[in-house]
Amino acid sequence: MIKPSRNCKRESGAALLLALWALFLLAGVVFAWALNINSRLTVSATANRVLSAEAMASSGAEVALNPTIKPASANLHKKMGNDGYDVEMTGECGRLNLNLLAPGGVENPVLVAALRQYLNIKGVDLNDLDVMMDALLDWITPTKGLHRLNAPEETDDYHPSHAPLTSVDELKKISGWAEYTSNPGWDEDFTTIIGGCQQIDAAYASRDVLRAFGIPDDFVDRFLQARRGADAVDGTADDPQMDQPTAFSLLGIQGGGGAPPPVPVPGGSGATPQVNGIQSLIVFKSANPVFRIVSVGKSGDVTRSIQMVVQKQITPLGAVVGAGATIAAGRPQVFSWKEL
């Protein structure tokens, strides 16, 4: 019997090592290929969810644009498996319109005073308040070269636009506003809409906005309680029907649309407020409401949002349906649209 030589054994061992190395290399290639396929599938699935979430947000926005849809409509919330949308509609005219502070360079003293009081309610220091107000009025006043007492002069690094604000975010560019605009929710009560919201709509105004016009807290709280209904939440199905005379009476505003004399609040200050100079600036449920619509689309754990400001056209029907009856009709006017 012939015994294998030592060289033969070495060659066999080397071949075995080479085969094992090739096997490991092949396994590594297969594993990398599998990881690549899995990552592609993950990316593809995420992209599909993003696309689905965007589609849901767009669907919710389209539903909200329907002239017959109101803030309390159940159609603003929809769930379909892992997809769905939630839409919030709030009155844009319940916010302070900063572009009406000095239209054409002529200050509106009542609105200017209301903004000062609003910022004071928010805790802005008096010294900072003077700078903020004068700088803002200079920014939106068309006259160039002149500036108010507390406003900074124009420099190479600071150029007021001397034109209406194009967005609320433009406040961040105005001298003195940096600290205030860094606070969460600082812009919730501001709007810069042009061509709408000529008056404050008390149907959608926040507590601080109403207080800014000099309406005492007890009158504001009484009005909000009546406006929100039993669940104390605006824009829900239980919100009671209210007309402007009733709303003005609750707020203590005299002479507004035939409003009866204001009734003192039980347990309140015992006196009706002296707010008779604001009737022209406040309305309740404008004939052609402007809404801020935020539609949030969801697909799995992915969300996408759309925000738009639109005006819905309200057509009076008169004798067709009954005296004073109205119906939403016509194509909504879109002031702004942005994807968040």
Salt bridges, closest charged atoms under 4 A:
ASP86 OD1 - HIS77 ND1 2.94
ASP86 OD2 - LYS298 NZ 3.43
GLU92 OE1 - ARG95 NH1 3.36
GLU92 OE1 - ARG292 NE 2.78
GLU107 OE2 - ARG148 NE 3.06
ASP130 OD1 - ARG116 NH2 2.94
ASP138 OD1 - ARG148 NH1 2.69
GLU154 OE2 - HIS162 NE2 2.56
ASP208 OD2 - LYS122 NZ 2.89
ASP208 OD1 - ARG211 NH1 3.13
ASP217 OD2 - ARG207 NH2 3.88
ASP217 OD1 - ARG211 NE 2.83
ASP221 OD1 - ARG207 NE 2.69
ASP234 OD2 - ARG227 NH2 2.75
ASP234 OD2 - ARG228 NE 3.28
ASP301 OD1 - ARG49 NE 3.79
